[in-house]
């Protein structure tokens, strides 16, 4: 039973995704950016490639929408370079999710990328990787493991289970 | 809607115990037990389920996870659903549940089942721990007091239900459960351990320890199954027409057993051993569950006995006790031990002595007890000086100290440690 995902409708998931991206145009058009269907398909395919290259998988909407919303007002992005930059940013994002050992949320990482992209990197994705790595090495580590994974909590002192409604 | 064409029925033995849900899904799909709409509904249900699980696992902070993480989450989901489906006896009903019920609802029910198993298993562990009699086997002790408590502390029924976390569970049972995982494994393991424990409790711990010592000098460190060894000798006792107040089998008992079995032939031996089993169970007055468990070992026991009979090695099945390593005899009367403070003062003075002769004089004047002497040997006497101290001692004292050293080594629970300097020197000295 090696491929646990073979039962899932992954093709269905892939085909539904572009519709969510199309909806972004309503917002991004205020900044002079409108993605064509071709560009949306390109970004949707690039998402799966980036995930595969970084050994990750995504269920649901993914971060593409968030990236588009966050970066559409960048002074360094305009209609001509928006799609290619977002494609690169997507790949960089998944790379950093691995590098930071899942210790940053999607929102924190995207926000940090945007700030660096606009300030230190002056719109260059090439510099972004180096700047982000430096930032990560200095930042405090968020404890992911504080999440309670079980609603049956074993009380070691009492030697019994306390049942709690957690999830 | 495409008509469901119910073809060949699925038999329980066709399904994989560890990957129960996946194997049922595959077999049912192959045999056309789902319409395409039903299958699509199951697939979408699973997709929504894994999406929710990823959301919860990441506390809503991440839409993506590493593939290995997603694999593990999916395995946990499949294992959980499989555990629930196993509680449904009828195969048609299992299929009906998958086609008619929402996968999320099935998953929630499965978590309730797993939590129930967890609580039941924990109660069983507490029972076994309360009935535990220390016979010195390290694997058994660690499994009960480290391995399983670690499991209950760390088991994650929500996201890693298929795993067996925690400490080491390496005590071997007479039954193999490697086809099970997660809390199902723990539940089955503890059920069996209870039966084995109850059987062994029919005999005294002292008898069992003597038997295990006869089985192996290093039984405390070995990975053995105590129950099988005890069962073997209990059967041997009955065949050799002895009672069950002891587990001892002597050479002459073994000769009696051999004479009885040697001309029986394969089926003859099996039938005979079956009657002996019945006699054993009658005498021990075990419960039905315990009886069934003992019977489950019958075939393996018969096979092993026949093989050992052929190879003239019945001593591997019907084991003789081994003489214990002699504890130090009480015939030597030690002198009075010094007061602790005085001993510490003497040790300090000895460590300040420049010459060995001064040390020897202080020792002969002040030390009357072997316990004090061993302390001084450890703290104040060094290589090159030991023999001079040993020269002062009587043959009796040397012999007694040597026995103490060897006895410590035999009864160590942990792997053998090297001797301290003076201990090695004393053993060499005693062998001259």
Interface residues (C-beta under 8 A of the other chain):
Chain A: X1 X4 X5 X7 X8 X9 X12 X13 X51 X55 X56 X57 X58 X59 X60 X61 X62 X63 X94 X97 X98 X102 X105 X106 X107 X144 X147 X149 X150 X151 X152 X154 X156 X159 X160 X161 X163 X167
Chain B: X16 X19 X22 X23 X25 X40 X43 X44 X46 X47 X50 X51 X54 X55 X56 X57 X58 X59 X61 X62 X63 X64 X65 X66 X67 X68 X70 X71 X74 X75 X78 X115 X118 X119 X122 X126 X149 X152 X153 X155 X156 X157 X158 X159 X160
